[in-house]
Amino acid sequence: MGDHKDQPLRVGAAVRRRRRSLQLTLAVVAERSGLSVPFLSQIENDRARPSQTSLEKVADALRTTAVELLAAADPACSVDVVRAEAVEPAAPRVRSLVRGHHQMHASEFTGDHDAGREFQYRNDQLMYVADGAVEVEAEGRAYRLGRGDTLYLTGGVRHRWRATVSDTRVVVVAVSEHIEAVGDRKR
């Protein structure tokens, strides 16, 4: 009742729609993403669930974001509960906190992630450090955040971040890419 854990997130149709709208073949997406054609086919047909890292590679290859693909994955629900899962403390992971086609997306990052990866979203986002500490590079400056700190990033700001303490948990809340929350800013 309201807990959709029995309904796995299906991103395949969203990936296929995006690929076809760009008039790309699976082979081109495979080359751009570094993933195999058979694996991409399995994703599109919901026979395989990509890890967050694989989903980000697919999203990059499709010139979109994992947030947008996830937002397009499920029909909207008015109420949805995302249950906490048991996790190995040392294992880095990403957990989506909002499922479906919504104006907002939130993810929880535990441990470290690809600190060299640069992010830039069209719409605004908020980072909240639930535990540990992170360092964020944005607009040519470094920001150190500890437990309970937040950082607000206006849409269009290029940034990257890394955990500076083990077992760090960061919650990132973003306005979904498919929603035009702000007009494009001149740079």
N, C-alpha and C positions, 0 to 999 in steps of 0.2 A: 504494500500500500504506500505509494509515493516513493518507495525505494526501488529504483530501477536497476539494481545490481544484477538481476537475471537477464537484462537486455544488454548484451555487449555493444560497445560503441562500434559502429560500422562506418569507417571512413572511405571504403572502396568506391562507393558511388560518387562521393565528393571529389576524390582523386581523378576518377575517370571523366567526370564532367569538366573539371578544370583542364585536364590534358586535351580533351577534344575541343574545348573552346579555344585553345591555343593552336589547334591543328598540329599536335605533336604525336609522334608514334611512341610506342613503348620503348623502342630502341633508343630514341633520342633522349627520353627521360632517364633511361638506364645509363647512358653515357654521361649525362649531366650530373646524375646523383651518385654514380659509383655503385649502384645496386644492380642486380641481375634482372633481365627481362622476365624470367619465370617468377621471381619473387614479386616484381611489380604487378604481374598478371594476377598472382594470388592475392595481393592486397586489393586490387580493383574488384576482384570477385569475392571478397570477404572470406577467403580461405586462409588468410594469414593476417595477423594483427601486427603492424609495425611497432617497433620500439619508438620512444620519443626521438631518439637520435635518427633512426631511419625515416620517421615522419618529417623531421626537419630537413633531411637531405632531399626527400621527395618535394617538399614545399619549396625549397630553394630552386630545385630544377624546374618547378612550375611557376616560378616568379611570384610566389605567394608566401604565406606563413603557415606554420602548423596550427596556429590559433584559428585562422580562417578555415582551414580544412576541417578542423574539429567542430567549428561552429556550424559548418554546412553538413555535418555527418548525421545528426539525429533530428527528428522533428521536435519542435518545441514542447516542453512540459511546463506546466504552471508551478509544480512543486517537484523537486527532485532532491534526494538525499544521496550524498557521496560518502560512503563509509570509509573510515581509516583502515589501513591494511597493516599487517605485521610486516616489518622490513628489517633486514639485516642492518645494524647500525652503521657499518662501514661502507655499505653499498650506495653509490650515488644513484638517485632516481628522480623522476619527475612524475607527479601525480596531478591529473586534471581535477580541479575542484568544482568545475561547472561543465555539464554535458549538454549537448544539443545546440540548436540554432538560437543564440541569444545575443543581445547587444553587449554583453560583458563576458569575459573569459578570465578564469583564475587558475593558476598552477602553483603547486608547492614543489620546490626543489629541495632535496635533502642531500647533503654531502656536496661534493664539487661537481662541476660540469665543464664543458669545453670553454675554458676561460679566454681562449684566443678568438672565439667567435664574436663578431660584432653584430649587434641588433639595431634595427631601425624600423619603427612602426609608424604608420601614417597617423594613428590616433594615440591618445594619451595612455599612460600606464602608471601604476603605483607599485613600488617594491616595498615589502614589509619584512623585516628580519624577525622571525619568530624565535629563533635560537641561534647562538653563535655570532659570527661577524662576517662582513663582506667588504670588498673594496670595489667601487664602481668608477669606471672612467667614462665621463660624459663631457662634451663641450670643452675638451682639452684640460679638464681638471679631474683630480682623483677625490672621491668621497669615501670616507670610512664610516661604515654603519655598524652599530652593535644591536644587541637584543632590544626589540621594541622600537627601533628607529624606522622611519619610512623615507622614501625618496620618490618624488613625483617627477615624471618625465613628460614634457609636452610632446605631442606627436611630431615626428620628423627628427628627433634628437638621436644621433648615432651614439651607441654606448656598448660597453662590455662590462662584465662583472665576474668576480671570482670569490669563492669562500676563503677566508683567511684563518678559520678555525674549523677543526673537524666536527662532524655532526651538525653543521650549520643547516638551518631550515629557513628558506626564503619563500614568501608568498608573493607572486606577481599577479596583479589584477590589471587587465587591459580592456579598453573598449575594442570590440571585435573589428577586424580589418574590413569586413564587408559593410560596416555601418559608417557612413560619412559623418563623423561627429564634428569635424572641422574642415574648412576648405584648405586646399594646398597653400602653404605659406611660401612667399618668395624668399629665396636664400641668397 
